[in-house]
Amino acid sequence: GVGVIDFQWTGYALGVVDVAYCIMAGIHPSLVTAGEAADAEYVSRYHCFLKEAFVVYGVARDAAAAEALYPAALCMKHYESAFLDLARTVIGDHWGPLTPEILRQRDGKMAFNGYNKSLKVAVWVAARIKAMLDARS
């Protein structure tokens, strides 16, 4: 099948905002286990490709300079902030009327984000939110 994402807002933000949205909305249930940071690998890959782009497009002279410009730890911190920011909308708006039965009815349908159609993904998102908030306490 083919899916389309309708981006209704544009503006200045960190690139990891889109990464957080893509992961939270699009991760497949087979890739998540509650309590595991399945997203960390994807953020790490994003960071590696971003560093390569810094070198290719002359933002940094080499990989070490690219890492110094935007360290992996800072990228992950920005990602977690973006994930938690998106969580405000998910919890406050998207999950308002949600029930396990609604998730079962939506399972596999292209018209809904992963966290709105898969109980496994919704539980994983909730666990990641908790883990990120606990780490900040």
Backbone bond lengths (Angstrom), bond angles and torsions (degrees), N, CA, C in turn:
res aa  C-N    CA-C-N  psi(-1)  N-CA   C-N-CA  omega(-1)  CA-C   N-CA-C  phi
1 G - - - 1.428 - - 1.522 111.09 -
2 V 1.284 113.80 167.68 1.455 121.68 179.13 1.516 107.96 -118.49
3 G 1.316 116.87 137.58 1.458 121.33 176.82 1.507 110.22 -124.31
4 V 1.296 116.25 151.69 1.456 122.21 179.45 1.518 108.08 -127.30
5 I 1.317 116.24 135.56 1.457 120.93 174.78 1.518 106.90 -103.38
6 D 1.302 116.41 126.52 1.460 122.99 179.75 1.523 108.73 -95.86
7 F 1.321 116.64 101.99 1.459 120.77 178.55 1.523 108.46 -84.00
8 Q 1.316 115.95 112.51 1.461 121.02 -176.29 1.518 112.86 -100.32
9 W 1.303 117.41 1.32 1.454 119.99 -179.14 1.508 108.25 -141.68
10 T 1.302 115.56 137.60 1.460 120.30 172.84 1.512 108.19 -133.97
11 G 1.286 115.83 152.92 1.452 120.42 178.70 1.514 109.88 174.12
12 Y 1.301 115.83 -179.95 1.458 121.45 179.00 1.517 109.68 -77.27
13 A 1.315 115.66 132.01 1.463 121.42 177.88 1.521 108.34 -165.72
14 L 1.291 115.33 168.73 1.454 120.59 174.06 1.526 109.15 -69.58
15 G 1.324 116.70 147.33 1.455 120.61 179.54 1.516 112.85 -59.42
16 V 1.317 117.13 -29.15 1.463 119.61 -178.32 1.523 112.45 -70.17
17 V 1.334 118.21 -11.65 1.466 120.17 173.66 1.532 108.56 -63.09
18 D 1.328 116.50 -45.01 1.469 120.31 177.25 1.531 111.12 -66.56
19 V 1.329 116.81 -35.96 1.462 120.57 177.94 1.531 109.64 -63.43
20 A 1.328 116.92 -45.10 1.467 120.75 179.33 1.525 110.60 -60.98
21 Y 1.318 116.46 -44.76 1.469 119.89 179.59 1.529 110.53 -63.41
22 C 1.308 116.74 -45.55 1.457 121.41 -178.89 1.531 110.58 -60.09
23 I 1.324 116.81 -44.79 1.462 120.15 -179.26 1.523 110.65 -67.66
24 M 1.321 117.46 -50.49 1.463 119.95 -176.25 1.532 111.27 -63.82
25 A 1.299 116.91 -39.48 1.464 120.85 -176.03 1.517 112.98 -85.06
26 G 1.333 117.75 -27.33 1.448 119.18 -169.63 1.510 117.48 -116.46
27 I 1.320 118.12 -5.02 1.469 118.06 -176.36 1.533 110.26 -66.11
28 H 1.294 115.62 137.94 1.467 121.40 -177.62 1.530 109.32 -81.01
29 P 1.321 117.29 141.26 1.467 120.10 -179.08 1.531 114.28 -54.65
30 S 1.321 117.83 -29.44 1.471 120.15 -179.75 1.524 112.25 -69.11
31 L 1.330 117.45 -13.79 1.464 121.14 -176.93 1.523 113.69 -97.63
32 V 1.332 117.63 -0.48 1.459 119.54 -176.07 1.521 111.92 -122.45
33 T 1.318 114.19 146.30 1.454 123.33 171.31 1.516 106.00 -135.82
34 A 1.319 116.73 128.27 1.467 120.68 -178.41 1.524 109.75 -51.01
35 G 1.306 115.94 132.91 1.456 121.25 178.81 1.514 114.55 91.30
36 E 1.320 117.95 -12.71 1.466 120.32 179.52 1.516 110.59 -99.62
37 A 1.301 115.46 144.77 1.464 121.34 -179.66 1.523 110.12 -90.65
38 A 1.336 116.25 65.97 1.463 121.35 -179.76 1.520 111.82 -59.33
39 D 1.320 116.40 -26.21 1.454 120.94 -177.48 1.521 113.37 -74.19
40 A 1.311 118.52 -23.33 1.464 121.32 -176.73 1.525 112.15 -58.64
41 E 1.332 116.65 -38.82 1.467 120.24 178.96 1.524 111.06 -63.35
42 Y 1.331 116.82 -41.13 1.460 120.55 -179.37 1.529 111.55 -68.94
43 V 1.306 116.90 -38.46 1.466 120.36 177.74 1.522 109.45 -66.30
44 S 1.322 116.77 -39.31 1.461 120.59 177.46 1.532 111.10 -62.49
45 R 1.321 116.89 -41.98 1.469 120.16 177.37 1.526 111.12 -63.86
46 Y 1.327 116.09 -43.78 1.473 120.27 176.90 1.522 109.64 -56.59
47 H 1.325 116.43 -46.10 1.464 120.60 -178.75 1.526 111.29 -62.05
48 C 1.319 117.24 -40.62 1.472 120.53 178.49 1.529 111.55 -62.71
49 F 1.336 116.34 -45.39 1.471 119.74 178.59 1.526 111.31 -66.06
50 L 1.317 117.25 -36.11 1.462 120.70 177.94 1.526 110.54 -64.45
51 K 1.331 117.08 -43.25 1.465 120.12 177.76 1.528 111.03 -61.54
52 E 1.334 116.69 -41.24 1.466 119.98 177.13 1.527 110.24 -60.55
53 A 1.321 116.96 -42.20 1.471 120.92 179.23 1.526 110.60 -64.55
54 F 1.323 117.17 -36.84 1.472 119.97 176.94 1.522 110.57 -57.80
55 V 1.316 116.47 -40.14 1.470 120.45 -179.37 1.525 110.06 -74.72
56 V 1.319 117.88 -48.35 1.464 122.31 -178.12 1.526 111.47 -57.39
57 Y 1.323 117.14 -40.66 1.465 120.70 -175.46 1.526 113.56 -97.11
58 G 1.333 116.04 13.54 1.454 120.48 172.51 1.513 116.46 76.02
59 V 1.314 117.58 15.86 1.467 120.49 177.29 1.522 109.64 -76.37
60 A 1.335 115.84 -33.43 1.467 122.32 177.66 1.523 108.43 -134.79
61 R 1.323 116.35 148.78 1.478 120.21 -175.93 1.528 112.97 -76.55
62 D 1.342 117.03 -27.71 1.466 120.62 -179.81 1.529 108.85 -158.35
63 A 1.343 115.41 179.14 1.472 120.72 -176.35 1.525 111.91 -61.47
64 A 1.318 117.25 -38.17 1.471 120.02 -179.83 1.527 110.70 -65.15
65 A 1.330 115.76 -41.42 1.467 119.67 178.22 1.531 110.57 -66.64
66 A 1.331 116.46 -36.68 1.471 120.40 178.22 1.528 110.05 -65.24
67 E 1.326 116.93 -41.86 1.472 120.58 177.89 1.523 110.85 -64.49
68 A 1.330 116.69 -39.42 1.459 120.03 178.33 1.531 110.96 -66.08
69 L 1.327 115.91 -34.35 1.461 121.09 179.74 1.528 111.76 -67.67
70 Y 1.323 116.79 -41.27 1.466 121.56 -179.48 1.530 108.50 -143.85
71 P 1.328 116.82 85.60 1.466 121.19 -176.51 1.535 112.67 -61.80
72 A 1.317 115.99 148.38 1.468 122.11 -179.31 1.526 111.34 -56.30
73 A 1.316 117.84 -40.73 1.469 120.66 -179.17 1.527 111.24 -63.60
74 L 1.324 116.82 -37.57 1.467 120.42 178.25 1.526 110.35 -70.13
75 C 1.316 116.74 -39.23 1.467 120.91 176.59 1.528 109.75 -58.89
76 M 1.337 117.39 -45.46 1.466 120.83 179.76 1.532 110.61 -65.38
77 K 1.312 117.36 -38.64 1.468 120.21 177.92 1.534 110.22 -63.57
78 H 1.320 116.79 -43.41 1.464 121.04 177.28 1.522 110.76 -63.18
79 Y 1.345 116.68 -41.26 1.463 120.57 178.32 1.529 110.60 -60.48
80 E 1.318 116.19 -46.85 1.465 119.30 -178.99 1.524 111.18 -62.50
81 S 1.320 117.51 -39.14 1.470 120.43 175.97 1.524 110.81 -62.35
82 A 1.318 116.74 -42.18 1.465 121.18 179.04 1.529 110.66 -65.99
83 F 1.319 117.16 -41.94 1.461 122.23 178.94 1.530 109.90 -61.16
84 L 1.330 116.34 -45.82 1.466 120.52 179.87 1.523 111.34 -67.28
85 D 1.316 117.19 -35.71 1.458 120.14 177.64 1.527 110.25 -64.54
86 L 1.316 116.84 -44.75 1.456 120.72 176.89 1.525 110.64 -63.24
87 A 1.325 116.79 -34.61 1.465 121.31 179.94 1.534 111.50 -59.04
88 R 1.323 117.13 -30.71 1.473 119.92 177.56 1.526 110.21 -58.58
89 T 1.324 116.82 -43.67 1.461 121.34 -179.67 1.520 110.97 -71.53
90 V 1.320 115.91 -42.49 1.466 120.36 -179.22 1.529 110.21 -60.97
91 I 1.319 117.22 -50.37 1.469 120.96 -177.64 1.527 110.92 -71.33
92 G 1.318 116.45 -45.18 1.454 120.35 -174.42 1.516 115.40 -75.19
93 D 1.318 116.96 -24.75 1.462 119.59 -175.63 1.528 111.94 -124.56
94 H 1.311 116.92 -59.50 1.466 120.85 -172.44 1.520 113.62 -67.18
95 W 1.324 117.98 -33.88 1.453 120.18 -177.37 1.522 113.19 -93.01
96 G 1.312 119.11 0.36 1.461 121.26 -178.16 1.516 113.93 -49.18
97 P 1.327 117.91 -59.37 1.471 120.05 -177.29 1.536 113.89 -93.14
98 L 1.330 117.41 7.88 1.457 120.88 -171.78 1.530 112.59 -74.42
99 T 1.313 115.81 138.67 1.466 122.99 175.33 1.522 108.23 -133.85
100 P 1.336 117.89 161.71 1.470 119.06 175.79 1.537 112.16 -56.90
101 E 1.321 117.60 -34.45 1.470 120.63 178.64 1.529 110.95 -64.59
102 I 1.325 117.10 -43.75 1.469 120.43 177.65 1.527 110.01 -61.13
103 L 1.329 117.28 -41.69 1.464 120.73 178.30 1.528 110.59 -60.89
104 R 1.316 116.92 -42.40 1.474 119.99 178.81 1.531 110.88 -63.06
105 Q 1.328 117.01 -39.06 1.469 120.36 179.24 1.526 111.60 -67.09
106 R 1.315 117.19 -32.37 1.468 121.64 -177.33 1.523 112.91 -87.56
107 D 1.313 118.00 -12.79 1.457 122.00 -173.98 1.524 111.23 -51.67
108 G 1.332 115.09 126.35 1.459 121.42 177.36 1.515 115.67 84.45
109 K 1.318 118.32 -6.63 1.467 120.48 -179.46 1.525 109.78 -82.20
110 M 1.314 115.96 141.25 1.460 121.62 -177.07 1.527 113.52 -76.82
111 A 1.309 117.88 -15.43 1.466 120.88 -172.71 1.526 113.75 -79.57
112 F 1.332 118.57 -1.21 1.461 120.67 -176.13 1.521 110.79 -128.42
113 N 1.327 115.68 150.34 1.457 121.35 174.63 1.522 109.44 -68.31
114 G 1.332 115.95 158.56 1.456 120.94 -178.76 1.515 113.58 -54.67
115 Y 1.325 117.26 -41.28 1.463 120.44 -178.66 1.518 112.17 -73.42
116 N 1.332 117.86 -8.67 1.466 122.65 -179.97 1.523 113.46 -110.54
117 K 1.341 116.70 6.81 1.463 118.53 -179.73 1.516 113.39 -139.75
118 S 1.303 117.89 -2.49 1.461 121.33 -178.49 1.520 109.46 -133.88
119 L 1.317 116.20 119.93 1.463 119.87 177.43 1.526 110.56 -61.20
120 K 1.326 116.76 -38.55 1.467 120.96 179.73 1.529 110.86 -61.93
121 V 1.322 117.24 -44.04 1.466 120.63 178.54 1.527 110.27 -68.15
122 A 1.328 117.61 -42.32 1.467 120.62 179.60 1.529 111.09 -60.15
123 V 1.331 117.09 -42.60 1.473 121.03 178.17 1.522 109.77 -65.36
124 W 1.330 116.69 -40.59 1.470 120.30 178.27 1.527 110.76 -63.04
125 V 1.335 117.04 -44.98 1.469 120.52 178.74 1.518 109.76 -59.40
126 A 1.321 117.43 -46.02 1.464 120.91 179.42 1.531 110.93 -60.83
127 A 1.322 116.95 -41.07 1.463 120.89 179.02 1.531 111.17 -65.85
128 R 1.344 116.76 -39.68 1.472 119.84 178.43 1.527 110.77 -66.63
129 I 1.334 116.69 -39.65 1.466 119.97 177.01 1.518 109.42 -59.36
130 K 1.326 116.91 -48.20 1.468 120.93 -179.71 1.521 111.14 -60.17
131 A 1.330 116.48 -46.54 1.467 120.33 -178.57 1.523 111.45 -61.67
132 M 1.339 116.17 -42.09 1.471 119.62 -179.96 1.525 111.11 -66.92
133 L 1.329 116.62 -40.88 1.464 119.60 179.08 1.521 111.00 -68.76
134 D 1.338 117.40 -40.59 1.463 120.67 177.81 1.514 111.35 -60.99
135 A 1.337 116.98 -38.70 1.463 121.24 -179.69 1.526 111.63 -65.56
136 R 1.309 116.50 -24.93 1.469 121.42 -179.67 1.520 112.84 -87.92
137 S 1.331 117.03 -11.38 1.470 120.78 -177.19 1.508 111.72 -73.84
